[in-house]
């Protein structure tokens, strides 16, 4: 379980950094919300 949580946290942080670089796109809110939906499902 700890490994899965660590992978999700790393993935979410990588996605957030990527979205911050590409702030011009309006999909940033959906991408930021996506990792939280994955955490809620598990």
mmJSON file of the N, C-alpha and C atoms, coordinates in Angstrom:
{"data_MODEL":{"atom_site":{
"group_PDB":["ATOM","ATOM","ATOM","ATOM","ATOM","ATOM","ATOM","ATOM","ATOM","ATOM","ATOM","ATOM","ATOM","ATOM","ATOM","ATOM","ATOM","ATOM","ATOM","ATOM","ATOM","ATOM","ATOM","ATOM","ATOM","ATOM","ATOM","ATOM","ATOM","ATOM","ATOM","ATOM","ATOM","ATOM","ATOM","ATOM","ATOM","ATOM","ATOM","ATOM","ATOM","ATOM","ATOM","ATOM","ATOM","ATOM","ATOM","ATOM","ATOM","ATOM","ATOM","ATOM","ATOM","ATOM","ATOM","ATOM","ATOM","ATOM","ATOM","ATOM","ATOM","ATOM","ATOM","ATOM","ATOM","ATOM","ATOM","ATOM","ATOM","ATOM","ATOM","ATOM","ATOM","ATOM","ATOM","ATOM","ATOM","ATOM","ATOM","ATOM","ATOM","ATOM","ATOM","ATOM","ATOM","ATOM","ATOM","ATOM","ATOM","ATOM","ATOM","ATOM","ATOM","ATOM","ATOM","ATOM","ATOM","ATOM","ATOM","ATOM","ATOM","ATOM","ATOM","ATOM","ATOM","ATOM","ATOM","ATOM","ATOM","ATOM","ATOM","ATOM","ATOM","ATOM","ATOM","ATOM","ATOM","ATOM","ATOM","ATOM","ATOM","ATOM","ATOM","ATOM","ATOM","ATOM"],
"id":[1,2,3,4,5,6,7,8,9,10,11,12,13,14,15,16,17,18,19,20,21,22,23,24,25,26,27,28,29,30,31,32,33,34,35,36,37,38,39,40,41,42,43,44,45,46,47,48,49,50,51,52,53,54,55,56,57,58,59,60,61,62,63,64,65,66,67,68,69,70,71,72,73,74,75,76,77,78,79,80,81,82,83,84,85,86,87,88,89,90,91,92,93,94,95,96,97,98,99,100,101,102,103,104,105,106,107,108,109,110,111,112,113,114,115,116,117,118,119,120,121,122,123,124,125,126],
"type_symbol":["N","C","C","N","C","C","N","C","C","N","C","C","N","C","C","N","C","C","N","C","C","N","C","C","N","C","C","N","C","C","N","C","C","N","C","C","N","C","C","N","C","C","N","C","C","N","C","C","N","C","C","N","C","C","N","C","C","N","C","C","N","C","C","N","C","C","N","C","C","N","C","C","N","C","C","N","C","C","N","C","C","N","C","C","N","C","C","N","C","C","N","C","C","N","C","C","N","C","C","N","C","C","N","C","C","N","C","C","N","C","C","N","C","C","N","C","C","N","C","C","N","C","C","N","C","C"],
"label_atom_id":["N","CA","C","N","CA","C","N","CA","C","N","CA","C","N","CA","C","N","CA","C","N","CA","C","N","CA","C","N","CA","C","N","CA","C","N","CA","C","N","CA","C","N","CA","C","N","CA","C","N","CA","C","N","CA","C","N","CA","C","N","CA","C","N","CA","C","N","CA","C","N","CA","C","N","CA","C","N","CA","C","N","CA","C","N","CA","C","N","CA","C","N","CA","C","N","CA","C","N","CA","C","N","CA","C","N","CA","C","N","CA","C","N","CA","C","N","CA","C","N","CA","C","N","CA","C","N","CA","C","N","CA","C","N","CA","C","N","CA","C","N","CA","C","N","CA","C"],
"label_alt_id":[null,null,null,null,null,null,null,null,null,null,null,null,null,null,null,null,null,null,null,null,null,null,null,null,null,null,null,null,null,null,null,null,null,null,null,null,null,null,null,null,null,null,null,null,null,null,null,null,null,null,null,null,null,null,null,null,null,null,null,null,null,null,null,null,null,null,null,null,null,null,null,null,null,null,null,null,null,null,null,null,null,null,null,null,null,null,null,null,null,null,null,null,null,null,null,null,null,null,null,null,null,null,null,null,null,null,null,null,null,null,null,null,null,null,null,null,null,null,null,null,null,null,null,null,null,null],
"label_comp_id":["UNK","UNK","UNK","UNK","UNK","UNK","UNK","UNK","UNK","UNK","UNK","UNK","UNK","UNK","UNK","UNK","UNK","UNK","UNK","UNK","UNK","UNK","UNK","UNK","UNK","UNK","UNK","UNK","UNK","UNK","UNK","UNK","UNK","UNK","UNK","UNK","UNK","UNK","UNK","UNK","UNK","UNK","UNK","UNK","UNK","UNK","UNK","UNK","UNK","UNK","UNK","UNK","UNK","UNK","UNK","UNK","UNK","UNK","UNK","UNK","UNK","UNK","UNK","UNK","UNK","UNK","UNK","UNK","UNK","UNK","UNK","UNK","UNK","UNK","UNK","UNK","UNK","UNK","UNK","UNK","UNK","UNK","UNK","UNK","UNK","UNK","UNK","UNK","UNK","UNK","UNK","UNK","UNK","UNK","UNK","UNK","UNK","UNK","UNK","UNK","UNK","UNK","UNK","UNK","UNK","UNK","UNK","UNK","UNK","UNK","UNK","UNK","UNK","UNK","UNK","UNK","UNK","UNK","UNK","UNK","UNK","UNK","UNK","UNK","UNK","UNK"],
"label_asym_id":["A","A","A","A","A","A","A","A","A","A","A","A","A","A","A","A","A","A","A","A","A","A","A","A","A","A","A","A","A","A","A","A","A","A","A","A","A","A","A","A","A","A","A","A","A","A","A","A","A","A","A","A","A","A","A","A","A","A","A","A","A","A","A","A","A","A","A","A","A","A","A","A","A","A","A","A","A","A","A","A","A","A","A","A","A","A","A","A","A","A","A","A","A","A","A","A","A","A","A","A","A","A","A","A","A","A","A","A","A","A","A","A","A","A","A","A","A","A","A","A","A","A","A","A","A","A"],
"label_entity_id":["1","1","1","1","1","1","1","1","1","1","1","1","1","1","1","1","1","1","1","1","1","1","1","1","1","1","1","1","1","1","1","1","1","1","1","1","1","1","1","1","1","1","1","1","1","1","1","1","1","1","1","1","1","1","1","1","1","1","1","1","1","1","1","1","1","1","1","1","1","1","1","1","1","1","1","1","1","1","1","1","1","1","1","1","1","1","1","1","1","1","1","1","1","1","1","1","1","1","1","1","1","1","1","1","1","1","1","1","1","1","1","1","1","1","1","1","1","1","1","1","1","1","1","1","1","1"],
"label_seq_id":[1,1,1,2,2,2,3,3,3,4,4,4,5,5,5,6,6,6,7,7,7,8,8,8,9,9,9,10,10,10,11,11,11,12,12,12,13,13,13,14,14,14,15,15,15,16,16,16,17,17,17,18,18,18,19,19,19,20,20,20,21,21,21,22,22,22,23,23,23,24,24,24,25,25,25,26,26,26,27,27,27,28,28,28,29,29,29,30,30,30,31,31,31,32,32,32,33,33,33,34,34,34,35,35,35,36,36,36,37,37,37,38,38,38,39,39,39,40,40,40,41,41,41,42,42,42],
"pdbx_PDB_ins_code":[null,null,null,null,null,null,null,null,null,null,null,null,null,null,null,null,null,null,null,null,null,null,null,null,null,null,null,null,null,null,null,null,null,null,null,null,null,null,null,null,null,null,null,null,null,null,null,null,null,null,null,null,null,null,null,null,null,null,null,null,null,null,null,null,null,null,null,null,null,null,null,null,null,null,null,null,null,null,null,null,null,null,null,null,null,null,null,null,null,null,null,null,null,null,null,null,null,null,null,null,null,null,null,null,null,null,null,null,null,null,null,null,null,null,null,null,null,null,null,null,null,null,null,null,null,null],
"Cartn_x":[0.843,0.0,0.876,1.945,2.811,3.469,3.875,4.489,3.496,2.256,1.228,0.986,0.901,0.692,1.863,3.085,4.284,4.284,3.938,3.887,2.829,1.661,0.584,1.029,1.695,2.169,3.196,4.143,5.173,4.519,3.568,2.88,2.101,1.395,0.59,1.474,2.61,3.521,4.111,4.456,4.993,3.948,2.687,1.594,1.397,1.44,1.254,2.369,3.616,4.744,4.582,4.144,3.93,2.828,1.752,0.636,1.041,1.875,2.348,3.153,3.948,4.708,3.762,2.689,1.722,0.453,0.621,-0.516,-1.48,-1.02,-1.866,-3.088,-2.947,-4.064,-5.078,-6.36,-7.425,-7.699,-6.988,-7.196,-6.467,-5.766,-4.962,-5.817,-7.008,-7.87,-8.258,-8.607,-8.979,-7.793,-6.614,-5.413,-5.047,-5.201,-4.91,-5.926,-7.169,-8.226,-8.12,-7.522,-7.472,-6.804,-5.608,-4.98,-5.836,-6.57,-7.427,-8.571,-9.09,-10.148,-9.6,-8.347,-7.729,-7.583,-7.194,-7.041,-8.386,-9.443,-10.774,-11.293,-10.989,-11.446,-10.812,-9.546,-8.836,-9.046],
"Cartn_y":[-1.211,0.0,1.259,1.24,2.416,2.714,1.658,1.848,2.481,2.008,2.576,4.043,4.358,5.759,6.622,6.112,6.866,7.116,6.095,6.233,7.254,7.211,8.167,9.585,9.757,11.091,11.612,10.759,11.163,11.519,10.697,10.953,12.259,12.486,13.707,14.947,14.873,16.018,16.287,15.22,15.378,16.021,15.58,16.146,17.619,17.954,19.353,20.231,19.761,20.531,20.712,19.65,19.716,20.711,20.715,21.634,23.073,23.286,24.645,25.191,24.331,24.757,25.101,24.324,24.53,25.199,26.352,27.059,27.617,27.782,28.367,27.496,26.177,25.266,25.337,25.215,25.288,23.931,22.881,21.545,21.343,22.371,22.237,21.821,22.407,22.09,20.614,20.079,18.672,17.769,18.125,17.317,17.338,18.5,18.597,17.803,17.743,17.041,15.52,15.071,13.645,12.77,13.133,12.293,12.142,13.206,13.131,12.143,12.052,11.085,9.669,9.454,8.13,7.744,8.704,8.425,8.098,8.786,8.538,7.156,6.696,5.377,4.259,4.426,3.387,3.549],
"Cartn_z":[0.0,0.0,0.0,0.793,0.874,-0.466,-1.193,-2.511,-3.472,-3.472,-4.357,-4.027,-2.746,-2.342,-2.786,-2.617,-3.013,-4.519,-5.298,-6.758,-7.152,-6.518,-6.819,-6.479,-5.339,-4.934,-5.929,-6.338,-7.311,-8.64,-9.083,-10.349,-10.279,-9.181,-9.044,-9.021,-8.329,-8.283,-9.663,-10.392,-11.745,-12.652,-12.527,-13.327,-12.985,-11.704,-11.303,-11.848,-11.762,-12.305,-13.811,-14.502,-15.954,-16.302,-15.515,-15.77,-15.489,-14.461,-14.156,-15.339,-15.978,-17.161,-18.312,-18.446,-19.533,-19.006,-18.331,-17.721,-18.766,-20.004,-21.052,-21.345,-21.185,-21.452,-20.314,-20.638,-19.623,-18.971,-19.379,-18.815,-17.487,-17.012,-15.792,-14.602,-14.451,-13.309,-13.312,-14.494,-14.588,-14.256,-14.736,-14.489,-13.006,-12.366,-10.933,-10.114,-10.584,-9.853,-10.025,-11.128,-11.469,-10.402,-9.891,-8.853,-7.599,-7.232,-6.048,-6.267,-7.484,-7.777,-7.655,-8.082,-7.951,-6.481,-5.646,-4.215,-3.576,-3.996,-3.43,-3.814,-5.036,-5.481,-4.658,-4.252,-3.49,-1.997],
"occupancy":[1.0,1.0,1.0,1.0,1.0,1.0,1.0,1.0,1.0,1.0,1.0,1.0,1.0,1.0,1.0,1.0,1.0,1.0,1.0,1.0,1.0,1.0,1.0,1.0,1.0,1.0,1.0,1.0,1.0,1.0,1.0,1.0,1.0,1.0,1.0,1.0,1.0,1.0,1.0,1.0,1.0,1.0,1.0,1.0,1.0,1.0,1.0,1.0,1.0,1.0,1.0,1.0,1.0,1.0,1.0,1.0,1.0,1.0,1.0,1.0,1.0,1.0,1.0,1.0,1.0,1.0,1.0,1.0,1.0,1.0,1.0,1.0,1.0,1.0,1.0,1.0,1.0,1.0,1.0,1.0,1.0,1.0,1.0,1.0,1.0,1.0,1.0,1.0,1.0,1.0,1.0,1.0,1.0,1.0,1.0,1.0,1.0,1.0,1.0,1.0,1.0,1.0,1.0,1.0,1.0,1.0,1.0,1.0,1.0,1.0,1.0,1.0,1.0,1.0,1.0,1.0,1.0,1.0,1.0,1.0,1.0,1.0,1.0,1.0,1.0,1.0],
"B_iso_or_equiv":[0.0,0.0,0.0,0.0,0.0,0.0,0.0,0.0,0.0,0.0,0.0,0.0,0.0,0.0,0.0,0.0,0.0,0.0,0.0,0.0,0.0,0.0,0.0,0.0,0.0,0.0,0.0,0.0,0.0,0.0,0.0,0.0,0.0,0.0,0.0,0.0,0.0,0.0,0.0,0.0,0.0,0.0,0.0,0.0,0.0,0.0,0.0,0.0,0.0,0.0,0.0,0.0,0.0,0.0,0.0,0.0,0.0,0.0,0.0,0.0,0.0,0.0,0.0,0.0,0.0,0.0,0.0,0.0,0.0,0.0,0.0,0.0,0.0,0.0,0.0,0.0,0.0,0.0,0.0,0.0,0.0,0.0,0.0,0.0,0.0,0.0,0.0,0.0,0.0,0.0,0.0,0.0,0.0,0.0,0.0,0.0,0.0,0.0,0.0,0.0,0.0,0.0,0.0,0.0,0.0,0.0,0.0,0.0,0.0,0.0,0.0,0.0,0.0,0.0,0.0,0.0,0.0,0.0,0.0,0.0,0.0,0.0,0.0,0.0,0.0,0.0],
"pdbx_formal_charge":[null,null,null,null,null,null,null,null,null,null,null,null,null,null,null,null,null,null,null,null,null,null,null,null,null,null,null,null,null,null,null,null,null,null,null,null,null,null,null,null,null,null,null,null,null,null,null,null,null,null,null,null,null,null,null,null,null,null,null,null,null,null,null,null,null,null,null,null,null,null,null,null,null,null,null,null,null,null,null,null,null,null,null,null,null,null,null,null,null,null,null,null,null,null,null,null,null,null,null,null,null,null,null,null,null,null,null,null,null,null,null,null,null,null,null,null,null,null,null,null,null,null,null,null,null,null],
"auth_seq_id":[1,1,1,2,2,2,3,3,3,4,4,4,5,5,5,6,6,6,7,7,7,8,8,8,9,9,9,10,10,10,11,11,11,12,12,12,13,13,13,14,14,14,15,15,15,16,16,16,17,17,17,18,18,18,19,19,19,20,20,20,21,21,21,22,22,22,23,23,23,24,24,24,25,25,25,26,26,26,27,27,27,28,28,28,29,29,29,30,30,30,31,31,31,32,32,32,33,33,33,34,34,34,35,35,35,36,36,36,37,37,37,38,38,38,39,39,39,40,40,40,41,41,41,42,42,42],
"auth_comp_id":["UNK","UNK","UNK","UNK","UNK","UNK","UNK","UNK","UNK","UNK","UNK","UNK","UNK","UNK","UNK","UNK","UNK","UNK","UNK","UNK","UNK","UNK","UNK","UNK","UNK","UNK","UNK","UNK","UNK","UNK","UNK","UNK","UNK","UNK","UNK","UNK","UNK","UNK","UNK","UNK","UNK","UNK","UNK","UNK","UNK","UNK","UNK","UNK","UNK","UNK","UNK","UNK","UNK","UNK","UNK","UNK","UNK","UNK","UNK","UNK","UNK","UNK","UNK","UNK","UNK","UNK","UNK","UNK","UNK","UNK","UNK","UNK","UNK","UNK","UNK","UNK","UNK","UNK","UNK","UNK","UNK","UNK","UNK","UNK","UNK","UNK","UNK","UNK","UNK","UNK","UNK","UNK","UNK","UNK","UNK","UNK","UNK","UNK","UNK","UNK","UNK","UNK","UNK","UNK","UNK","UNK","UNK","UNK","UNK","UNK","UNK","UNK","UNK","UNK","UNK","UNK","UNK","UNK","UNK","UNK","UNK","UNK","UNK","UNK","UNK","UNK"],
"auth_asym_id":["A","A","A","A","A","A","A","A","A","A","A","A","A","A","A","A","A","A","A","A","A","A","A","A","A","A","A","A","A","A","A","A","A","A","A","A","A","A","A","A","A","A","A","A","A","A","A","A","A","A","A","A","A","A","A","A","A","A","A","A","A","A","A","A","A","A","A","A","A","A","A","A","A","A","A","A","A","A","A","A","A","A","A","A","A","A","A","A","A","A","A","A","A","A","A","A","A","A","A","A","A","A","A","A","A","A","A","A","A","A","A","A","A","A","A","A","A","A","A","A","A","A","A","A","A","A"],
"auth_atom_id":["N","CA","C","N","CA","C","N","CA","C","N","CA","C","N","CA","C","N","CA","C","N","CA","C","N","CA","C","N","CA","C","N","CA","C","N","CA","C","N","CA","C","N","CA","C","N","CA","C","N","CA","C","N","CA","C","N","CA","C","N","CA","C","N","CA","C","N","CA","C","N","CA","C","N","CA","C","N","CA","C","N","CA","C","N","CA","C","N","CA","C","N","CA","C","N","CA","C","N","CA","C","N","CA","C","N","CA","C","N","CA","C","N","CA","C","N","CA","C","N","CA","C","N","CA","C","N","CA","C","N","CA","C","N","CA","C","N","CA","C","N","CA","C","N","CA","C"],
"pdbx_PDB_model_num":[1,1,1,1,1,1,1,1,1,1,1,1,1,1,1,1,1,1,1,1,1,1,1,1,1,1,1,1,1,1,1,1,1,1,1,1,1,1,1,1,1,1,1,1,1,1,1,1,1,1,1,1,1,1,1,1,1,1,1,1,1,1,1,1,1,1,1,1,1,1,1,1,1,1,1,1,1,1,1,1,1,1,1,1,1,1,1,1,1,1,1,1,1,1,1,1,1,1,1,1,1,1,1,1,1,1,1,1,1,1,1,1,1,1,1,1,1,1,1,1,1,1,1,1,1,1]
}}}
